[in-house]
Amino acid sequence: MSQEYRIEHDSLGEVRVPADAYYGVQTKRAMDNFHISGIPLSHYPRLISALAYVKLAAAEANASLGLLDEDKSRAIARACGELLSGHLHDQFVVDVMQGGAGTSANMNANEVICNRALEIMGREKGQYEFLHPLNDVNMCQSTNDVYPSALNIALILDIRELMEAMDHLRKAFKAKGVEFSDVLKMGRTQLQDAVPMTLGQEFSAWSVMIGEDIQRLDEAQALVHEINMGATAIGTGLNAHPDYTRTVTEKLVEATTLQLISSPDLVEATQDTGVYVQLSGVLKRVAVKLSKICNDLRLLSSGPRCGLNEINLPPMQPGSSIMPGKVNPVIPEVVNQVAFAVVGFDVTVSMASEAGQLELNVMEPVIGYSLFQSINMLRRASLTLADSCVSGITANRERCREMVENSIGLVTALNPFIGYERSAEIAKEAMKTGGSVYEIVLEKGYLSREELDDILKPENMVKPRYIHRG
């Protein structure tokens, strides 16, 4: 077309749409209405692919039910296939933060798919008398079943990647647990000396923590496989074929290879966002645990002269514009900040889920945005922590051993051999004089050097060992 725009109309009137745009009038209105986050739908390619899967399945279902002309169905399917291959994602221009329960996102998909399908049919963009974005592409559908179903599909795919990244981090901690299995150090409770352990036990515990969170995430992901296609507006299935719900779900399973299931009660499923609350809660759990681990890494590497200095984090960048030689724990710090953001997104999901009224929750766009942000940041944070921090950590073995030998907490290991009273006496004297627990025990003759050395062997202090005193 020689002109720079084409005229399209909807129930509110006419709108100029750029001539080369694949989106149409309702997308253009949404572009004008929602200058909010500055983040377009194209920022989330999985969501675009999920919308394409839904529209593909719907077209095939409607064709098989005799509702949609085969030529139209094939053209829609080809257009969806191109979206799944990554084409035309730049045409998804609506802001992710939008009013209307996701209607603008649904219409963005309807219009892009329709106009590309028109080209495939040998027509021009905007010639909706031959293929219509609502009558054909959106047949038997509503935003209220399309958007949450697409959201679920995209979330499943993103969660899988997050679980892979977390497993990569788990393995990194596990490898360090093996590497540091012979490094004796002091365990701490309430930031006070507790009892001896190995550095390997500390790192292995973090590996187990992450493994448990992967399991919880897998359990939450299973719940997301329930969709509400065929619900149309409020779950009653108005304007859909009686066999449409079953057929479109089967087509979606075939297209995505995901074990999607139709909700047993579509009215409930259309208004209930509890699955997102649950998933967000698990993401918060992951964030809190990662943040706790990063706090520990920062503490254990603190110093290097005036802190614990038990481990060395890999130096990633100079740490100060004023203090020469300072190197900061920047990777744990950025993971901490990701965790704080995820906790905030969890609050958003909770408030948005609570804000639904009657038969629909209109706040799903911000729920989706919050979940995508949390998942993607946690995925990148896990990979960054594993590759730019954990894999390069080294142990200050002598420092760890020295702190064990000088720790007041060492008396706990001696308690079964010399009794609580004497152990408490030694602890008080060591605190008062600054002397070594080891040397004080020798001076008082409570144990011989051979007995002390046996008791304080790493393999004897870091596992159960019951001593019965006659």
C-alpha positions, 0 to 999 in steps of 0.5 A: 500500500502506498499510504502510510496507514490503513483505516480499521474500525471497531465498535468505538469508531475508526482508527488509523493503523500503520499500513505495515502493521500486522496488529489492528484497531484494538491493539492500536487502542491498547497501545495508546491507552497503556503507557505503563511499564514500557515492557511490551508482550514481545518481551515474553516470547513464551507467552506469545508462543503460548497464545499461538498454541491456543489459537492453533488448537482452537482453529483445528478444533473448530475445523474438526467440529465443522464450525470453521472453513478448512482454508481459514483453519489452515491459514490460521495454523500456518500463521501460528506456526510462524509465531512459534518459529519466532516470527512477528514477535515484534508485532506484539506491542501491547504493554504487559500492564493493561486493564481489561483482564488481558483482552488487549493481549488476546486481541493483539494475538487475534489481529496479528494471526489474522492479518498474517493468515490473510496474506497466506490466503493471498489477501491484504492486511485488514481485509477482514471480510475474508478472515476476521480476528474475532469471528474466525481466529477467536471463534468459541473463545473469550479472553477469559479462557484464552489468556489464563490458558496461555499464561499457564502454558508459558509458565510451565515452559518457564518453570522448567527452565528455572528448575534446570538452572536451580539443578545446575546450582545444586550440583555446583554446591554438591561438588564443593561439598565433596571438595571441602569434605576434609576441611574442619571448621567451626559451626555457628548458631546465632552467630556464636561458636557452636560445634565443629563441622566440615566446610563440606557439610555446610556446602552439602546442606545448601545443595540439599536445600536447593534440591528440596525447593526444586521438588516443591517447584515441580509440585507447584508446576503440576497444578498449572497444567489445569486449563479452562479452555471452553469456559468462554466468558464466565465458565458456562461455555456460552457461544462454544460448541458442546464438544469444543472444550474436549476437542480444543484441550486434546488439540492443545495437548497434541500441539504442546506435548504438555499433559494439560487437563481441562478443569472439572468446573469451568466456572470455578476455574475462570475466577479462581487464581489460587494456583498462581498464589501457590506458585508465587509462594513457592517462588518466594520460598526459593528466593528466601532460601537463596538469599539465606545462602548468599547471606552465609557466603557473604559472612563466611568470606567477610574480611579478608583480615577483619572478618571470618575469612573461611572461604574466598569468593572469586574476585569479579570486579574492583569493589570501591571507587575510593578504597584501593584493593577492596573486592566485594561479594557482588554476586551474592549481593545481586542474588539477595536483591533478586530475592527481595524483588521476588518477595515483592512480586509475591505480595503483588500476586497475593493482592491481585488474586484477592482483588478478583470479583465474582466470576472473573479476576481482571488482575491476571495481567499483573499476576502474569507479569509478576510470575514471569519476572520472578521466574526469569530473575531466579533462573538468571540468578541461579546460573549466575551464582553457580558459574560466577561464584560457587564454582570458583570458591576456595577454602582457607583451610588453615584459617578454618582449623585455627578457628576451631582450635581457638573456639570456646565452642570446642568444649562441647566436643569434650563434654561427653568425656569430661562432663558438663561442669568441667566443660563450663569451667574451661569455657569460662577460663578460656573466655577470661584469659584468652587461652586455648581450650586445648591447652587449658584441658592439658594444664588441668590434666583432665585429658592427655594429649593423645586423648585430646587429639583423638577426640578432636579428629575431624572424623570424630567431631562431625558425626554422632559419637556417644560416650557412656561415662560409668 
